Amino acid sequence: MADALALKQVRFIPTGEPWHRAAPGATAKQRLEMTRLACEGNPLFFVDEREVASRAPGYTVVTLRALRQELGDVQPLCLLLGADAFLGLEGWHEWQSLFDLAHIVIAQRPGYPVLDGNENMPAELRTELEQRRSASAPELQNTPAGRIFIQNITALDISASRVRSEIARGISPRYLLPDAVLGYISQHHLYKQQA
């Protein structure tokens, strides 16, 4: 995504305590540490701990507002989402305000079609996609927010829930995660209780 969009930095912002689902089998601090390990050695990646450090629910709109205050109103920002997250966007806190704060870039992966023919897309979200869709990544550099861009990604059917599920079932997720993250998960016995 960084290469396709010519991004200067990719911020990883692990959520503190998710408000919309049960805890994922690791504490916020453990997830922050795994994010650090995964990003280690890549100067393009930056781990932002603001949501983990906050005691308030980790709403994306609140985080983007804070980033806007730090970076100013004209800096283009892109919120990178998987297609599955995009399809659930209407359930997010103040979801329509996201477009005032950032572009939304959808990583379209196998099994989660966003484009034509997706009967699972809510009508209001489909309208936003039709009105805001950008035809090219460079167009995102010309405005600070408000566009939707779909980026096809390499056909790897990997998700966090799948990795957690495999660990819980005793299946090794080797080659799906960096070795440092696998070592951390093993050392701390994470995700063993899920099924």
Number of C-alpha atoms within 10 A of each C-alpha: 14 12 7 11 17 11 14 10 11 18 14 16 18 22 22 23 19 15 12 12 7 8 12 16 16 15 14 20 15 16 19 23 17 21 19 20 18 18 19 14 9 8 10 12 17 16 18 17 20 15 22 21 13 12 10 11 15 21 18 18 20 17 15 19 16 14 15 18 10 9 12 11 15 11 14 19 23 25 18 22 16 18 23 16 15 21 20 14 18 15 11 15 15 13 14 15 14 21 19 15 24 26 25 24 25 24 22 21 20 14 10 17 17 22 14 8 8 12 11 12 19 13 10 10 16 18 12 15 18 12 12 16 17 18 12 12 15 11 12 23 16 10 15 20 22 23 22 25 22 22 19 15 14 10 10 9 11 12 12 11 10 12 18 21 18 17 21 17 14 11 11 12 15 10 8 14 14 15 13 14 18 19 14 15 18 13 9 11 13 19 20 17 12 13 10
